[in-house]
Amino acid sequence: MSTNNEKLMIAIGKSFANARLDENDISVLKEKGILGLVNEAGLNENQARQVMLWCQNECQRQWGYESFNINKDMTQQHKSPYSEYSYRGYRT
């Protein structure tokens, strides 16, 4: 079983490689935010911003993929998954 620090490092590595992030990777990055990446992972501000922007890109990709599912309720389709995290460094 991997620790939270290992999960964080895997998510950061995937972000730098522009690889697809799964829901677990995204949730780990959302919990940390930019300041958490700087303080706990040792990234500088630009690197942390790049990781969070890739996380946002993956959130939008997953949201867009799910919005094509006809079986979902229409009110849930158009709610952006990162809108509640705008205070953590996501651009709006």
C-alpha positions in Angstrom: 0.0 0.0 0.0 1.4 3.4 -1.0 1.5 6.3 1.4 0.1 9.8 0.7 3.6 11.1 -0.1 4.1 8.4 -2.7 0.8 9.1 -4.3 1.6 12.8 -4.4 5.0 12.1 -6.1 3.3 9.9 -8.7 0.7 12.5 -9.4 3.4 15.2 -9.8 5.4 12.9 -12.1 2.4 12.2 -14.3 1.7 16.0 -14.5 5.2 16.8 -15.7 4.9 14.0 -18.2 1.5 15.3 -19.4 0.1 11.9 -18.7 -3.5 11.2 -17.9 -4.4 11.6 -14.2 -7.0 9.4 -12.6 -9.5 10.6 -10.0 -7.2 9.6 -7.1 -4.3 11.6 -8.5 -6.5 14.6 -9.0 -7.9 14.4 -5.5 -4.4 14.3 -4.1 -3.4 17.4 -6.0 -6.5 19.3 -5.1 -6.0 18.6 -1.4 -2.5 20.0 -1.5 -2.9 23.0 -3.7 0.0 25.2 -4.9 1.3 26.0 -1.4 1.2 22.4 -0.4 3.2 21.4 -3.5 5.8 24.1 -2.7 6.0 23.3 1.0 5.7 19.5 1.1 7.0 18.4 -2.3 9.8 20.9 -2.7 8.6 22.4 -6.0 9.2 26.0 -6.9 6.3 28.3 -7.7 6.4 27.8 -11.5 6.6 24.0 -11.2 3.7 23.9 -8.8 1.6 26.2 -11.1 2.4 23.9 -14.0 1.3 20.8 -12.0 -2.0 22.5 -11.0 -2.7 23.7 -14.5 -2.3 20.1 -15.8 -4.6 19.0 -13.0 -7.1 21.5 -14.2 -6.7 20.3 -17.8 -7.4 16.7 -16.7 -10.4 17.9 -14.6 -11.8 19.5 -17.7 -11.1 16.4 -19.9 -12.9 14.1 -17.4 -15.8 16.6 -17.1 -16.1 16.8 -20.9 -16.0 13.0 -21.2 -18.6 12.6 -18.6 -20.9 15.3 -20.1 -21.5 13.1 -23.1 -23.1 10.4 -21.0 -26.8 10.7 -21.7 -27.9 8.8 -18.6 -26.7 11.4 -16.2 -28.9 14.1 -14.8 -28.7 17.4 -16.7 -28.0 19.4 -13.6 -24.8 17.4 -12.9 -23.5 17.6 -16.4 -22.7 21.2 -16.5 -21.1 21.7 -13.1 -17.4 22.1 -13.4 -15.4 19.8 -11.1 -12.8 22.4 -10.2 -15.1 25.4 -9.6 -15.1 24.9 -5.9 -11.3 24.9 -5.8 -10.7 28.3 -7.5 -9.1 29.6 -4.3 -6.3 27.0 -4.6 -4.7 28.4 -7.8 -7.0 27.3 -10.6 -7.5 29.9 -13.2 -11.1 30.9 -13.8 
